[in-house]
């Protein structure tokens, strides 16, 4: 089992860790402190004090809210997207690429999907404008709820006590 320093985990989060080390890090069994170090690194990058317990994406985290200890999804800027069991995307700004002209901004002409069959939905934070997710459904399909983690099982797996309000 490999062990990594907090500096190496920080470089991993920042995207500056050498690819060989990243490959080794994701291929080998995880060391016992990795989750703790990862959460510390993420927490240190944020301006809010809510305790981060899981990353949902590069700029979206689950955190225990100060005061009521409820678990909510938060953007890096501190925007609260609601309880973790709900669909955070419903509280985001949504830009829909649903015309050929809008797809031209991302693809060369004739290489984009046909917008009668597929659109792009881009979800961004209404406070800071950071793009948090993109999905590519058929035009009529509902807003996807990507993940609802089983936090109780996750915390058993990492071997630390689960938050009170799961």
Secondary structure, DSSP 8 states (H G I E B T S, - for coil): -----HHHHHHHHHT-S-HHHHHHHHHS---TTHHHHHHHHHHHH-SS-SEEEEEEETTEEEEE-TTT--EEEEETT--EEEETTS-GGGGSEEEEE-SHHHHHTTS-TTSS--TTT--EEEEE-TTT--EEEEE---TT----------HHHHHHHHTS---S--
